[in-house]
Amino acid sequence: MIKHIPSRPAVMAGFFLGLIGLASCTASRSEQADGPRYRMVKARPNADSMQWIEYTAKTVDRLPAIIKENPETGVFGGWKIATSQGTGFFRVEKKGNRWWLVDPEGYPFIHRGVAVFRPGRSVTQQSSLVAKYGIRAQWANQESQLLISHGFNGTGAWSDHGLLREQQIPLVYTIIVNPMGSYKADHLKKFGGKYEEAGWQGYRFDLVMVFDPEFDRYVEDAIKPIAEYAEDKYLLGYYTDNELPWKNDALDRHLTKLGTEEPGYRAAREWFDRRRGKNATVADITDEDRAAFNAFYFETYMQKVTRAIRKYDPNHLYLGCRFNQEKEELSSPEIFKVAGKYMDVISINHYRKWEPDQTQMANWEAWSGKPFLITEWYTKGEDSGLPNRTGAGWNVPTQADRGYFYQNFALELIKSKACVGWHWFTYQDNDPQDLTTDPSNRDSNKGIVDSRYNPYLPLLAQMKMLNNRVYGLIEYFDAGKSF
């Protein structure tokens, strides 16, 4: 049984702000006899950038039609508008030209989540949690209601899924396991804790060590514990690792950076010999060779991690390894073709664009034959009082502007027909005093709450307006209507 989750004043405030938003929705349409006039929002990459650029932000209240609210939902949050075969666990299905998640009851489902849904670790965040909630269980009950009351139905990576399960909270969750990350951490010890050359993710020569026989043990050790969740119907699925560096020139790097006795060099050399003959040199490598090797290289990783996932939990979805590099894997038909063979849903961390590109999203689906899930995206508000100098998300002036960005971005995802959900990054703001985090997560307004657990109500009101109309928006776009 799912327990009743208590309400809170902030949630009620969010409710009333939502009503105000709906009132403005009607008023704005009455002022638009000549069609929609969308908001304009200023943005810049970070607080150190001197140049603001103005962007269009499409929002539900400015669409040229009334969008109805989501229909009644089932136990897991799927919409009671049509049923497919319920398997008892989440799966994916394409109906017509639109992809859906299908919940355990057989209802269509779009996952609307918040990543890192857990209390922060800084002194301020921990002391504020005790002062406001007393214990973590009470935090979980109240803050999950904050999500639910604003139209979210799940959580993303690095959330406290153990606490959510313990409290029987009805949010559909995801789990991230890190076999390559664990292997990298131990591998570093052989080099005195520092590689001679590493990319920003910390991998030696920006190479993922998929060919190392020692990696196989780390795959088994990292993935074996998921057996605990194999029967949990509220689990959507698993990610393995995060933002691994799938470099376009990985073949060159294997053959020029690694020692000739290293497993990665030997695997690349054998592959290249079979493809081009033993007399071929690095100077003979073509872009076609690079793309083909990347498919082989990436598939080696895919085979190892998916074999272990299916061994320990055959019931849940594999959500991929969270692609993020615009000019590398996100532009690679070869990588996406391999991804489609192994992933049920392709996870993508989406940054440095004001909105998703429809052509690019269509390519992702065409190349892979699978739907995708946006697993990180955010903006930072300069009215938060935080420095906002780091992180990949845009800076915008206000919390309301963050909400307009959320709506504009999500509208494009819904329009694509291949997106089955999105996870805002993140639940709580960075705390500049928390030096235990990496530098990109120390100084920015990424959260829906601040470090003292005060919700950003203007942001949440805009999120709610869209979240509560996702199915109506799907109907709108699937009927051939546009912005």
Number of C-alpha atoms within 10 A of each C-alpha: 6 9 10 10 18 12 14 12 8 15 21 13 14 23 18 14 19 21 14 12 19 17 12 14 18 13 13 16 19 9 11 13 9 8 12 18 17 18 16 14 19 17 23 18 23 23 18 11 11 8 12 15 11 13 15 16 23 23 25 23 23 22 19 17 13 15 19 14 15 17 15 10 14 16 13 20 22 24 21 16 12 9 14 14 11 14 13 16 21 25 23 18 15 14 10 8 9 17 22 21 23 26 30 24 21 23 24 28 26 25 25 25 30 27 25 21 26 20 20 22 15 18 13 14 21 15 14 18 20 13 11 13 16 12 11 15 14 17 19 22 21 18 25 22 22 22 23 18 18 21 22 25 23 29 33 29 24 16 21 19 22 9 16 21 15 10 16 16 21 21 25 24 27 23 20 22 22 19 20 23 20 16 19 18 13 12 19 15 11 10 10 8 10 13 16 7 11 13 12 8 12 18 21 20 17 19 22 21 19 20 18 13 11 12 20 18 11 20 24 18 14 21 24 16 13 17 14 10 16 16 14 13 18 24 23 26 24 23 23 25 18 21 15 21 21 22 19 18 18 21 25 20 18 22 19 12 14 17 12 13 8 12 17 24 21 17 17 21 20 12 17 23 14 10 13 13 11 11 8 13 14 13 7 9 15 11 10 9 16 18 20 17 22 23 19 17 23 19 19 14 19 20 13 15 29 18 15 19 24 15 14 18 21 14 21 22 22 24 25 27 25 22 22 22 18 14 10 15 20 19 15 19 17 18 24 24 19 20 25 20 14 20 22 21 27 27 26 23 20 23 19 12 14 17 19 18 14 14 9 13 20 14 17 25 21 16 18 22 17 24 28 26 24 25 25 23 24 23 31 32 25 20 11 17 10 20 17 26 18 20 21 17 24 24 28 25 17 19 23 20 25 29 27 26 29 24 22 22 21 25 23 18 23 22 20 24 23 24 27 25 22 28 24 22 24 27 28 26 25 25 23 15 12 18 11 10 14 8 12 13 19 22 20 28 32 27 26 25 19 20 24 18 21 13 21 19 22 20 23 27 25 28 24 23 24 26 21 19 18 22 21 17 23 17 14 19 16 17 9 8 12 10 17
